[in-house]
Amino acid sequence: MQLRIATWNVEYAAGAERNERRLQLLLRADADLHVLTETHDDLILPGYTPVSTLQRPGRNARAGSRWTTIWSRLPVVRQVQTVDRLRTCAVELEDHVLIFGTVLPWHSDPGPGGSQAPNWTEFRRIVPEQGAEWLRLREQYPSHDIVVAGDFNQSLASRHYYGSRELRRLLEHQCAAAGLEVLTGLADERVPLSHPVIDHIAVSPGAGRSVSPGEVHGWEGSWDGAGRLSDHSGVVVSVDIA
């Protein structure tokens, strides 16, 4: 089986004209699964089934804003309950595939309490919590291929862009403990982007199965109109599961 998986932080999908351009880029990626983060209900992918987190709370959040939406053009069996329903969502697909979409905290993320803690405090708290959940899913669904994708807010490339070596080790450790191989860590060396991606795709094959990553493609968050489409680059990978 071959899957094409894409992820992109779309900066809350503001602006009808920009959404039209975002949609063009997303459809051009021709992915079976899109994990969109910092997204909005205004951005709709025709031909795909959405599963989303709860609406983002807060008086400054535009109605319809969500941390994460998984869009699938493959048959969805059911939504899988996650611990953090604001940041994360998950779905089970046919052929024993489970997708977990997430937004990990950025450097100044204040967390649910809204207090001003030192930078990356929330990242250090959330990553082990989600790592434990990835491991539980791995143990609960031993025959499933598990995909974790979304805004990891961390460079995993050879040239530094965002985050730190300490935080990178923390994230890589949690992925490895759950049997997840990050397929986009070196995407900047295979895709000519201005900055290394910080939105990533990781895969853990089910028992008796193997994963072979194929092509990696990406796109910038800039365009020829006013403003920007996103402050992140998007990325798509092809995966062969045998």
C-alpha positions in Angstrom: 0.0 0.0 0.0 1.2 3.5 -0.8 0.1 6.6 1.2 0.8 10.2 0.4 0.7 12.3 3.6 0.9 16.1 3.9 1.0 18.6 6.7 0.9 22.4 6.9 0.3 25.1 9.4 -2.1 27.4 7.5 -2.1 30.3 10.1 -5.8 30.0 10.8 -6.8 30.2 7.1 -7.6 33.9 7.1 -8.7 35.6 3.8 -10.8 34.2 1.0 -8.3 34.9 -1.7 -5.5 33.4 0.3 -7.6 30.4 1.1 -8.1 29.8 -2.7 -4.3 29.8 -3.1 -3.8 27.6 -0.1 -6.4 25.2 -1.5 -4.6 25.1 -4.9 -1.3 24.1 -3.1 -3.0 21.5 -1.0 -4.8 19.8 -3.9 -1.6 20.0 -6.0 0.1 17.9 -3.3 -2.3 15.1 -4.2 -2.2 13.7 -0.7 -4.4 10.9 0.7 -4.2 12.6 4.1 -3.7 16.2 5.0 -3.0 17.2 8.6 -3.7 20.9 8.7 -2.8 22.9 11.9 -3.8 26.3 13.1 -6.6 25.9 10.7 -10.2 27.2 10.3 -13.5 25.7 9.1 -13.4 28.2 6.2 -10.7 26.1 4.5 -12.5 23.1 3.0 -10.9 20.3 0.9 -13.4 18.9 -1.6 -13.4 15.2 -1.8 -12.0 14.7 1.7 -13.6 13.8 5.1 -12.6 16.1 8.0 -12.0 15.2 11.6 -11.1 18.1 13.9 -10.2 19.1 17.3 -12.6 21.2 19.4 -12.9 24.9 18.5 -10.0 26.9 19.8 -11.1 28.8 23.0 -10.5 32.4 23.9 -12.1 35.7 23.1 -9.4 36.4 20.5 -10.0 33.2 18.6 -12.2 33.5 15.5 -15.2 31.2 15.5 -14.3 28.1 13.6 -10.6 28.2 14.5 -9.1 24.8 15.3 -5.6 23.6 16.3 -5.8 20.6 14.1 -8.0 19.0 11.3 -7.3 15.7 9.6 -8.6 15.6 6.0 -8.8 12.1 4.5 -9.8 10.9 1.1 -9.6 7.3 2.4 -12.6 5.7 4.1 -12.7 6.7 7.8 -13.7 3.9 10.2 -14.1 6.1 13.3 -12.6 9.0 15.2 -10.3 7.9 18.0 -10.5 9.7 21.3 -7.3 11.6 22.3 -6.3 13.0 25.7 -6.0 16.7 24.6 -9.1 17.4 22.4 -8.0 21.0 21.8 -4.5 20.2 20.4 -4.9 16.7 19.0 -7.3 14.5 17.1 -7.0 11.0 15.6 -8.8 8.7 13.2 -8.8 5.1 12.3 -8.8 4.3 8.5 -9.4 1.1 6.6 -6.4 -1.2 6.1 -5.3 -0.8 9.7 -4.0 2.8 9.6 -4.3 5.3 12.5 -3.6 9.0 12.1 -2.8 11.3 15.0 -2.7 15.0 14.3 -1.1 17.5 16.7 0.2 21.0 17.4 3.1 21.0 19.8 3.8 24.2 21.8 5.8 27.1 20.3 8.6 28.9 22.2 6.4 31.4 24.0 3.2 29.2 24.4 1.7 30.2 27.7 -0.3 27.0 28.1 -3.9 26.7 29.4 -3.2 28.9 32.4 -2.1 31.8 30.2 0.9 32.6 32.5 4.1 34.0 31.2 6.6 31.1 31.9 10.1 30.9 30.5 10.3 30.1 26.8 9.6 26.4 25.8 8.2 25.5 29.3 5.0 24.3 27.7 6.9 22.3 25.0 8.8 20.5 27.8 5.5 19.6 29.5 3.5 18.6 26.5 6.0 16.5 24.5 6.4 13.7 27.2 2.6 13.7 27.7 2.0 13.2 24.0 4.9 10.8 23.7 3.2 8.6 26.4 0.0 8.7 24.3 1.8 7.7 21.1 3.2 4.7 23.0 -0.2 3.8 24.4 -1.6 3.9 20.9 1.3 1.8 19.6 0.5 -0.8 22.3 -3.3 -0.6 21.8 -3.1 -1.0 18.0 -0.2 -3.4 17.4 -1.3 -4.3 13.9 -1.9 -0.7 12.8 0.4 1.6 11.0 0.4 4.7 13.1 1.1 8.2 11.6 1.8 11.2 13.8 1.8 14.4 11.9 1.4 18.2 12.4 3.2 21.2 13.7 6.1 19.9 15.8 7.5 23.4 16.2 11.0 22.0 16.1 13.7 21.8 13.4 15.0 18.3 12.9 17.3 19.2 10.0 21.1 19.5 9.8 20.9 23.3 9.6 19.2 24.9 12.6 16.1 27.0 12.2 13.8 26.8 15.2 14.1 25.2 18.7 17.2 23.8 20.4 19.4 20.7 20.5 17.9 19.8 23.9 14.3 20.0 22.7 15.2 18.2 19.5 16.6 15.3 21.6 13.5 15.3 23.8 11.2 15.0 20.8 13.3 12.4 19.0 13.4 10.3 22.2 9.6 10.3 22.5 9.2 9.4 18.9 11.7 6.6 19.1 10.1 5.2 22.3 6.8 4.9 20.4 8.6 3.3 17.4 8.0 6.4 15.2 10.4 7.2 12.4 10.3 10.9 11.4 10.3 11.0 7.6 10.6 14.7 7.2 13.6 15.4 9.4 15.9 16.0 6.5 13.3 17.4 4.1 15.3 20.6 3.7 18.1 18.6 2.1 15.7 17.1 -0.4 13.4 20.1 -1.0 14.7 23.6 -1.9 12.9 25.6 0.9 14.0 28.9 2.4 13.8 27.4 5.9 13.8 23.8 7.1 10.3 22.4 7.9 9.1 22.4 11.4 5.9 20.5 10.5 6.7 16.8 10.4 5.4 13.4 9.6 6.4 10.3 11.6 5.3 6.7 10.9 5.4 3.5 13.0 4.6 0.3 11.0 2.3 -2.3 12.4 3.5 -5.7 13.5 5.0 -7.6 10.5 4.9 -4.6 8.3 7.6 -2.2 7.1 7.7 1.4 5.9 9.8 2.8 3.1 9.7 6.5 2.6 9.6 7.7 -1.0 9.5 11.2 -2.5 9.4 14.3 -0.3 8.0 17.6 -1.7 7.4 20.9 0.0 6.2 24.4 -0.7 6.7 27.9 0.8 4.2 29.9 2.8 4.7 32.9 0.6 2.8 34.0 -2.5 2.6 36.9 -4.9 -0.3 38.6 -3.1 -0.4 40.8 0.0 0.7 39.2 3.3 1.5 35.6 3.4 -0.2 32.2 3.2 1.6 30.9 6.2 4.7 31.5 8.3 5.4 27.7 7.8 6.3 25.7 4.8 4.2 22.7 3.8 5.5 19.2 3.2 4.2 15.9 1.7 5.8 12.5 1.7 5.0 9.2 -0.1 5.2 6.1 2.0 5.2 2.5 0.9 3.8 0.1 3.5 4.6 -3.6 2.9 
